[in-house]
Amino acid sequence: NSGNRGGVIEVPMPGTTQADFLQLAPFIYPITPLPEVTWDNAEVLLVEGRKWDMPIAQAHAARFICSNTHELNIEPGSSLFAWKWLRLADAAGEQ
């Protein structure tokens, strides 16, 4: 529910955790220096950026992935499994 509770405005973001939003927020607001994109937050930037129509967040993740493809592997179940990242990046580009 959105509302005003003790001066705090709540904005409904169904399906998005507070932790995910807190990872996403620094990439959509003008913060200098820009936070670092890592393999730990790139997925949140792609998924939440697509969900909330925030192409800037997706672009940060895409640049990171393109610059670090040498770290990807072909081991299913690995956090750096190339197919996982290709599917996430492809889905993010379907707007």
C-alpha positions, -999 to +999 in steps of 0.1 A: +000+000+000+012+035-007+005+060+019+021+083+043+031+067+076+049+091+100+063+112+071+075+082+052+060+078+017+056+041+007+056+033-030+043-001-040+068-022-060+052-056-062+077-084-067+107-063-058+124-067-025+138-038-006+173-052-010+169-053-048+156-018-049+185-005-028+209-021-053+191-006-082+185+030-068+221+043-070+222+035-108+190+054-116+197+086-096+226+109-103+252+098-078+288+106-083+308+085-084+286+059-099+285+026-079+304-003-093+285-029-113+296-064-102+284-100-110+266-098-077+244-068-087+243-071-125+213-095-124+193-071-102+200-043-126+189-063-156+158-078-141+145-048-121+156-024-148+134-043-173+105-047-148+104-010-140+114+003-175+147+018-164+170+014-194+198+032-177+201+005-151+201-021-179+228-002-198+251-002-168+248-039-165+252-045-202+284-025-203+297-045-174+288-079-189+303-069-223+335-058-206+338-090-186+327-118-209+361-133-205+351-144-170+320-164-182+321-201-184+301-230-197+295-248-164+257-251-157+249-241-122+279-217-121+271-180-112+291-171-143+273-196-166+274-178-200+239-190-211+223-175-179+238-140-187+229-142-224+193-150-215+191-122-189+207-096-213+185-107-242+153-104-220+164-070-208+167-059-245+131-069-253+114-036-247 
